Amino acid sequence: MNPQDEISPAAAPAAEAAPMAPAAPPVAATAPAPAVWDQTLALFARDYLADRRTERRWRVFFRLMWLTLFAFAFWLLLTARDHSATPSGPHTALVEVRGEIASDTEASAEVLVAALKSAFEDSGAQAVVIRFNSPGGSPVQAGIVNDEIRRLKALHKKKVYAVIEEACASGAYYIAVAADEIYADKASIVGSIGVLMDGFGFTGTMEKLGVERRLFTAGDNKGIGDPFTPMSDRHRAFTQAMLDQIHQQFIQVVKDGRGNRLKVSPDTFSGLFWNGEEAVKLGLADHLGNLDYVAREVVKAEDIIDYTPKENVAERLAKRFGASVGAGAMKAMRSAGTLR
């Protein structure tokens, strides 16, 4: 036997055993079937379209809501205008003086003069009643209204009655004396025929705090009234003279308006005020009475039409919408400014 053909006893079993197959590599995770991807995409597309449809519906809803709101506001505005333009029968025309008399308020000369013109020009207005609930205000605004009342009275030959409810003081009384007669409640506040100018001075406080005021002016009197600069005797006298002059103008208007009915005393033009009952005794008012009494018993036209301009619902909505649009536009401009 050939030595190479000999098989050792230890190797025999290995030779007889069948050869083993190599180990299989690890199986990778199987990718989802195409059907699963199709289902996922379909669900995503469906949800996306549903969201877009919902968003579109809400957008259309809000647009319709705004359109309805504007149509309603426009209708209210037209209704208000038509109502004010409709011819009216015999009535008492009312103009309200409420709050502070100053420019850019509801008791400004611009507002009151426009109301007075409308009241006087209406042929159905038998007389004009001006109702007061005002502590006063600007002598300039009050003077403009006083002049206009006298002009309109002469032009249209209509009587004017002042009716005082809560208060008719200072600049309000400046207007009231243009009326033919003044009516008040027994507890109304009437008078305060005077002029004031107020302010503050901080010179002592500045010195205690060690703060130096640096004021540069071109003109010797340009800094008059500066609260951080001591007021000189010359400036004080100048200011007082100006106030005295305006006070004399006020006094003359009251004397012209009230005439011999006014019982002048040292207190009449001192800035004091009185209740309505005392005002009648002093000649500052003529009678006690309210708006209904004057319309019914004096004017003999019980129907009252208010000519005072009022902000209606449509105007309020328009202002709010304008403010919203303006804010949105400013926001958009700011956003656009940040884009690069």
C-alpha positions in Angstrom: 0.0 0.0 0.0 1.1 3.4 -0.9 2.1 5.3 2.2 0.1 8.3 0.9 -3.0 6.2 0.7 -3.0 5.3 4.4 -5.6 7.2 6.6 -5.0 7.7 10.2 -7.7 6.5 12.6 -8.2 10.1 13.9 -8.7 11.5 10.5 -11.1 8.8 9.3 -14.2 10.1 10.8 -13.5 13.6 9.4 -13.0 12.1 5.9 -16.2 10.2 6.1 -18.2 13.2 7.2 -19.9 15.3 4.5 -18.3 18.6 3.8 -20.2 21.6 5.6 -21.6 24.6 3.6 -20.3 28.0 4.4 -22.4 30.2 6.8 -25.0 32.3 5.1 -24.6 36.1 5.5 -27.1 37.9 7.8 -30.3 38.7 6.1 -31.0 42.5 5.7 -34.4 44.0 6.7 -36.7 43.6 3.9 -38.0 46.9 2.3 -41.8 47.5 2.5 -43.7 46.4 -0.5 -44.8 49.0 -3.0 -48.4 48.6 -1.9 -47.5 49.9 1.6 -45.8 53.1 0.1 -48.9 53.7 -2.0 -51.2 53.5 1.0 -49.0 55.9 3.0 -48.9 58.4 0.2 -52.6 58.2 -0.3 -53.3 58.8 3.4 -50.9 61.8 3.4 -52.5 63.3 0.3 -56.0 62.8 1.7 -55.1 64.6 5.0 -53.3 67.4 3.2 -56.2 68.0 0.9 -58.7 67.9 3.8 -56.6 70.5 5.6 -56.5 72.7 2.5 -60.2 72.4 2.0 -60.9 73.3 5.7 -58.5 76.3 5.4 -60.2 77.4 2.2 -63.7 77.2 3.8 -62.6 79.3 6.8 -61.0 81.9 4.5 -64.2 82.1 2.4 -66.3 82.3 5.6 -64.3 85.2 7.0 -64.4 87.1 3.7 -68.2 86.7 3.6 -68.4 87.8 7.2 -66.4 91.0 6.5 -68.4 91.7 3.4 -71.6 91.3 5.3 -70.3 93.6 8.1 -69.3 96.3 5.6 -72.7 96.1 3.8 -74.4 96.5 7.2 -72.2 99.4 8.2 -72.8 101.1 4.8 -76.5 100.6 5.2 -76.4 102.2 8.7 -74.5 105.1 7.3 -76.9 105.7 4.5 -79.9 105.3 6.9 -78.4 107.9 9.3 -77.8 110.3 6.4 -81.2 109.8 5.0 -82.8 110.4 8.4 -80.9 113.6 9.0 -81.7 114.8 5.5 -85.4 114.2 5.7 -87.5 117.3 6.1 -89.0 117.6 9.5 -92.1 119.3 10.9 -92.2 121.9 13.6 -89.8 121.0 16.4 -87.2 122.3 18.9 -83.7 122.0 17.6 -81.1 120.8 20.1 -77.3 121.3 20.2 -75.3 119.7 23.0 -72.2 121.2 24.6 -70.6 118.3 26.5 -67.3 118.1 28.3 -64.2 120.3 27.8 -64.5 123.0 25.1 -61.3 122.6 23.1 -60.1 121.8 19.6 -60.4 118.1 18.7 -63.1 117.4 21.2 -66.9 116.9 20.8 -67.3 120.4 22.1 -64.9 122.1 19.7 -65.9 125.2 17.8 -65.8 123.2 14.5 -68.3 120.6 15.8 -70.6 123.1 17.5 -70.7 125.7 14.7 -71.6 122.9 12.1 -74.4 121.7 14.4 -75.7 125.3 15.0 -75.8 126.0 11.2 -77.8 122.8 10.5 -80.2 123.7 13.3 -80.8 127.3 12.2 -81.1 126.4 8.6 -83.9 123.8 9.1 -87.1 125.5 8.4 -88.9 123.2 10.8 -86.9 124.3 13.8 -89.0 126.8 15.7 -86.1 127.7 18.0 -82.6 126.4 19.0 -81.8 125.1 22.5 -78.2 124.7 23.5 -77.9 122.2 26.4 -74.8 122.5 28.6 -72.9 119.9 30.6 -69.4 121.5 30.5 -66.9 122.9 33.0 -65.5 125.3 30.3 -62.3 125.3 28.3 -60.6 127.4 25.7 -61.7 131.1 25.5 -60.8 131.0 21.8 -63.1 128.1 21.0 -65.9 129.6 23.2 -65.5 133.0 21.5 -65.8 131.5 18.0 -69.1 129.8 19.0 -70.4 132.9 20.8 -69.8 135.0 17.7 -71.5 132.4 15.4 -74.6 132.2 17.6 -75.1 135.9 17.4 -74.5 135.9 13.6 -77.0 133.1 13.0 -79.6 134.7 15.3 -79.5 137.9 13.2 -79.5 136.0 9.9 -82.4 133.5 10.6 -84.4 135.5 13.2 -84.7 132.5 15.5 -84.6 132.5 19.3 -81.8 130.7 21.1 -82.3 129.2 24.6 -79.5 127.9 26.9 -80.4 125.0 29.2 -77.9 124.2 31.9 -78.0 120.7 33.4 -74.9 119.7 35.5 -72.6 122.7 34.8 -72.1 125.7 32.7 -68.9 127.3 33.9 -66.1 129.5 32.5 -65.9 129.0 28.7 -69.3 127.2 28.7 -70.9 130.3 30.2 -69.0 132.4 27.7 -71.1 130.6 25.0 -74.4 130.6 27.0 -74.6 134.4 27.3 -75.2 134.5 23.5 -78.6 132.9 24.1 -81.8 135.0 24.5 -82.6 133.3 27.8 -80.8 131.0 30.1 -82.6 128.2 32.1 -80.9 126.1 34.8 -81.7 123.5 37.4 -81.7 124.8 41.0 -78.6 122.7 41.7 -76.7 123.4 38.4 -73.2 125.0 38.6 -73.2 128.4 36.9 -70.6 131.1 36.6 -66.8 131.0 37.1 -66.2 134.1 35.1 -62.4 134.2 35.1 -59.3 133.1 33.4 -56.4 130.9 34.6 -53.1 129.7 33.4 -51.4 127.0 35.4 -48.1 125.2 35.5 -45.3 123.9 37.8 -42.0 125.2 38.9 -39.1 122.9 39.8 -36.3 125.3 40.5 -35.9 124.4 44.2 -36.1 120.7 43.4 -33.4 121.0 40.8 -31.1 122.8 43.2 -31.6 120.1 45.9 -30.8 117.4 43.4 -27.8 119.2 42.1 -29.2 119.3 38.5 -28.3 122.2 36.3 -30.8 123.5 33.7 -29.2 124.5 30.4 -31.6 126.5 28.3 -30.5 128.2 25.2 -32.8 130.8 23.6 -32.6 133.4 20.8 -34.7 136.2 22.2 -34.7 137.6 25.7 -38.3 136.4 26.5 -38.3 133.1 24.6 -37.9 131.0 27.8 -40.9 132.6 29.6 -42.9 130.0 31.5 -40.1 127.4 31.5 -40.8 125.3 34.6 -37.0 124.8 35.4 -36.2 128.5 35.2 -37.2 131.0 37.9 -39.9 133.4 36.7 -38.7 137.0 36.7 -40.9 139.9 37.9 -41.0 141.2 34.4 -42.3 137.9 33.0 -44.8 137.5 35.9 -46.2 141.0 35.2 -46.4 140.3 31.4 -48.3 137.1 32.0 -50.7 138.7 34.5 -51.4 141.5 32.1 -52.3 139.1 29.3 -54.7 137.2 31.6 -56.3 140.4 32.7 -56.9 141.4 29.2 -58.6 138.1 28.3 -60.6 138.4 31.5 -61.9 141.9 30.4 -62.9 140.4 27.1 -64.9 137.7 28.9 -66.5 140.3 31.2 -67.6 142.4 28.2 -69.1 139.4 26.5 -71.1 138.6 29.6 -72.3 142.2 30.0 -73.3 142.4 26.3 -75.2 139.1 26.6 -77.0 139.6 29.9 -77.5 143.4 29.8 -79.6 144.9 32.6 -80.6 141.5 33.9 -77.1 141.1 35.4 -76.8 142.2 39.0 -73.1 143.0 39.2 -71.3 142.7 42.5 -67.6 142.4 43.5 -67.9 138.6 43.2 -69.6 138.5 39.9 -66.4 138.4 37.8 -64.1 137.0 40.5 -64.2 133.4 39.3 -66.8 132.3 41.8 -69.6 130.0 40.8 -73.1 129.5 42.1 -75.9 127.0 42.0 -78.8 127.5 39.6 -81.2 129.0 42.2 -78.6 131.6 43.2 -77.6 132.3 39.6 -81.2 133.3 38.8 -81.1 135.8 41.7 -77.8 137.2 40.5 -79.1 137.6 36.9 -76.6 135.0 35.6 -79.6 132.9 34.5 -83.3 133.8 33.8 -85.4 130.9 35.0 -85.4 127.4 36.4 -86.3 124.7 33.9 -85.0 121.8 31.9 -85.0 120.9 28.2 -88.5 119.4 28.1 -90.0 122.3 29.9 -88.4 124.8 27.5 -89.5 122.8 24.4 -93.0 122.4 25.6 -93.8 125.6 27.4 -91.4 128.2 25.9 -90.8 127.1 22.3 -94.2 125.4 22.0 -92.7 122.6 19.9 -92.6 119.5 22.1 -90.8 117.4 19.5 -87.0 117.7 19.9 -84.4 116.9 17.2 -80.8 116.7 18.2 -78.5 118.3 15.6 -75.3 117.5 17.5 -73.0 115.3 15.4 -72.6 111.9 16.8 -70.3 109.0 15.9 -72.7 106.3 14.7 -72.0 102.5 14.5 -70.8 102.7 10.9 -68.2 105.3 11.7 -67.0 103.4 14.7 -66.7 100.2 12.6 -64.9 102.1 9.9 -62.4 103.6 12.3 -61.7 100.2 13.9 -61.3 98.6 10.5 -59.1 101.4 9.3 -57.0 101.0 12.4 -56.8 97.2 11.8 -55.8 97.7 8.2 -53.3 100.3 9.1 -51.7 98.0 11.7 -51.7 95.1 9.2 -50.0 97.3 6.6 -47.4 98.5 9.0 -46.7 94.9 10.1 -46.4 93.9 6.5 -44.0 96.8 5.7 -41.9 95.9 8.7 -41.8 92.2 7.6 -40.9 93.3 4.1 -38.1 95.5 5.5 -36.5 92.5 7.2 -36.3 90.4 4.0 -32.9 90.2 2.3 
